Amino acid sequence: MDPDRELVRRCLAGQDSAWEALLNSHTRKIYNLCYRFTGRYEDAEDLTQEIFIKVFQSLSTYDPVAGSFQTWLNRVARNHLVDHYRQTRHDRLNSPLEDQLPKLEQTPGAGEDAAARVEHRERREKLQNSLNRLSPDLREAVILRDLQDLDYAEIAQVLGVPEGTVKSRINRGRLELARVLKRME
């Protein structure tokens, strides 16, 4: 049995500790998903909170027979991100490029030298900038598969498209991502 199902059942029964356990087990993945879609730490934090508020409010609609909690959660997150993307499209088109770049406020991690941290951050920013150049359909398919580790069936369920379309989008997205990364070198 999926351990999340039991946590959802306990959440619906009013147990705060179960909600906290769900948050602890899924917040990082949802934050990473939000960051990959937006490329901005602040937006990712805000969107993550908004998504979990939406999850809390609609938790009773989760149907374990229809799929895993992770798949349902990703669908809720994806729908919220698409709505956010549509609502902020005008703002993105009119904002200066400097406002769209991630801030470099990270503090040094233990055991890493400064050069390795800078190199890691540069690779991560390069990947994010490349992902931002993909169409939303290709970007979300690549993110869900390669960064969120969902399988094809789960992605098809989250996106509401056939598995063949998912595979096609992932393939095209990876090819386009490789081209963009190559041009950036």
PLY file of the C-alpha trace (Angstrom):
ply
format ascii 1.0
element vertex 185
property float x
property float y
property float z
element edge 184
property int vertex1
property int vertex2
end_header
0.00 0.00 0.00
1.15 3.51 -0.83
2.23 5.17 2.47
0.84 8.49 1.21
-2.65 7.00 1.05
-2.57 6.35 4.77
-1.27 9.88 5.41
-4.07 11.33 3.27
-6.63 9.28 5.17
-5.21 10.58 8.47
-5.15 14.16 7.14
-8.80 13.92 6.22
-9.47 12.65 9.74
-7.91 15.87 11.07
-4.49 14.66 12.19
-2.04 17.56 11.88
0.97 15.26 12.14
-0.12 13.46 8.96
-0.31 16.76 7.04
3.14 17.66 8.33
4.48 14.29 7.16
2.98 14.83 3.68
4.56 18.28 3.53
7.94 16.96 4.64
7.95 14.18 2.07
6.79 16.24 -0.94
7.77 19.89 -0.47
11.25 19.55 -1.95
10.04 17.86 -5.14
7.26 20.41 -5.64
9.67 23.29 -4.95
12.12 21.88 -7.51
9.31 21.51 -10.03
8.25 25.12 -9.44
11.82 26.36 -9.72
12.36 24.50 -12.99
9.23 26.12 -14.41
9.95 29.65 -13.20
13.72 29.87 -12.84
13.29 32.13 -9.81
13.78 31.09 -6.19
11.25 33.55 -4.79
8.56 32.54 -7.29
9.24 28.86 -6.62
8.81 29.38 -2.88
5.55 31.29 -3.34
4.18 28.80 -5.85
5.10 25.86 -3.62
3.11 27.40 -0.77
0.17 28.15 -3.08
0.19 24.59 -4.39
0.14 23.09 -0.91
-2.70 25.39 0.10
-4.59 24.16 -2.95
-3.71 20.54 -2.08
-4.93 21.04 1.48
-8.20 22.54 0.25
-8.82 19.79 -2.32
-7.35 16.78 -0.52
-10.78 15.19 -0.24
-10.91 14.95 -4.05
-7.88 12.63 -4.18
-9.00 9.19 -5.33
-6.45 6.42 -4.62
-8.14 4.21 -7.22
-7.27 6.73 -9.96
-3.54 6.68 -9.18
-0.83 7.43 -6.68
-0.84 10.50 -4.47
2.39 11.65 -6.12
0.71 11.62 -9.54
-2.30 13.51 -8.19
-0.03 16.02 -6.45
1.96 16.57 -9.65
-1.25 17.14 -11.58
-2.41 19.75 -9.06
1.02 21.41 -9.18
1.17 21.34 -12.97
-2.29 22.87 -13.31
-1.37 25.61 -10.85
1.89 26.30 -12.70
0.09 26.50 -16.05
-2.41 28.95 -14.55
0.45 31.00 -13.09
2.26 30.95 -16.44
-0.83 32.25 -18.24
-1.48 34.95 -15.62
2.10 36.25 -15.62
2.80 36.05 -19.35
2.36 39.79 -19.87
4.63 40.59 -16.91
7.38 38.29 -18.20
7.28 39.84 -21.67
7.65 43.35 -20.26
10.15 42.83 -17.43
13.88 43.50 -17.86
16.13 40.47 -18.30
18.07 41.22 -15.12
14.91 40.65 -13.06
14.51 37.17 -14.51
17.97 35.86 -13.57
18.27 33.84 -10.35
19.95 35.61 -7.46
23.38 34.43 -6.40
22.79 34.55 -2.65
23.85 31.05 -1.74
26.16 30.56 1.18
29.11 28.18 0.88
28.32 24.57 1.71
30.49 22.51 4.01
33.00 20.32 2.18
32.78 22.22 -1.12
35.43 24.61 -2.29
34.40 27.93 -3.80
35.36 26.97 -7.37
33.25 23.79 -7.28
30.25 25.70 -5.90
30.56 28.38 -8.57
30.88 25.76 -11.31
27.85 23.85 -9.99
25.79 27.05 -9.78
26.80 28.05 -13.33
25.79 24.63 -14.70
22.48 24.81 -12.86
21.79 28.33 -14.20
22.77 27.28 -17.71
20.36 24.34 -17.51
17.59 26.57 -16.17
18.13 29.17 -18.90
18.07 26.41 -21.50
14.86 24.93 -20.05
13.27 28.38 -20.16
13.84 28.46 -23.93
11.78 25.31 -24.52
8.08 25.54 -25.26
5.95 24.95 -22.15
4.74 21.55 -23.44
8.26 20.26 -24.03
9.65 21.84 -20.85
7.04 20.29 -18.56
7.48 16.82 -20.11
11.28 16.94 -19.73
11.05 18.28 -16.18
8.54 15.66 -15.07
10.59 12.81 -16.58
14.22 13.82 -16.10
14.06 16.01 -13.01
11.03 14.63 -11.16
11.62 10.98 -12.17
8.00 10.25 -13.06
7.37 7.34 -15.40
5.60 7.77 -18.76
2.22 6.61 -17.47
2.31 9.05 -14.54
3.33 11.92 -16.84
0.51 11.03 -19.24
-1.91 11.13 -16.32
-0.54 14.45 -15.01
-0.59 16.12 -18.43
-3.81 14.50 -19.60
-2.30 13.28 -22.88
-1.58 9.81 -24.32
1.69 8.07 -23.41
2.86 8.30 -27.02
2.52 12.09 -26.86
4.51 12.12 -23.62
7.32 10.09 -25.20
7.32 12.35 -28.25
7.45 15.51 -26.14
10.25 14.16 -23.99
12.26 13.14 -27.04
11.73 16.47 -28.80
12.37 18.36 -25.57
15.67 16.57 -24.94
16.79 17.18 -28.51
15.88 20.86 -28.33
17.50 21.19 -24.90
20.71 19.67 -26.28
20.66 22.13 -29.18
20.13 25.09 -26.88
22.91 23.96 -24.55
25.27 23.44 -27.47
24.53 26.97 -28.77
25.28 28.37 -25.32
28.78 26.90 -25.29
0 1
1 2
2 3
3 4
4 5
5 6
6 7
7 8
8 9
9 10
10 11
11 12
12 13
13 14
14 15
15 16
16 17
17 18
18 19
19 20
20 21
21 22
22 23
23 24
24 25
25 26
26 27
27 28
28 29
29 30
30 31
31 32
32 33
33 34
34 35
35 36
36 37
37 38
38 39
39 40
40 41
41 42
42 43
43 44
44 45
45 46
46 47
47 48
48 49
49 50
50 51
51 52
52 53
53 54
54 55
55 56
56 57
57 58
58 59
59 60
60 61
61 62
62 63
63 64
64 65
65 66
66 67
67 68
68 69
69 70
70 71
71 72
72 73
73 74
74 75
75 76
76 77
77 78
78 79
79 80
80 81
81 82
82 83
83 84
84 85
85 86
86 87
87 88
88 89
89 90
90 91
91 92
92 93
93 94
94 95
95 96
96 97
97 98
98 99
99 100
100 101
101 102
102 103
103 104
104 105
105 106
106 107
107 108
108 109
109 110
110 111
111 112
112 113
113 114
114 115
115 116
116 117
117 118
118 119
119 120
120 121
121 122
122 123
123 124
124 125
125 126
126 127
127 128
128 129
129 130
130 131
131 132
132 133
133 134
134 135
135 136
136 137
137 138
138 139
139 140
140 141
141 142
142 143
143 144
144 145
145 146
146 147
147 148
148 149
149 150
150 151
151 152
152 153
153 154
154 155
155 156
156 157
157 158
158 159
159 160
160 161
161 162
162 163
163 164
164 165
165 166
166 167
167 168
168 169
169 170
170 171
171 172
172 173
173 174
174 175
175 176
176 177
177 178
178 179
179 180
180 181
181 182
182 183
183 184
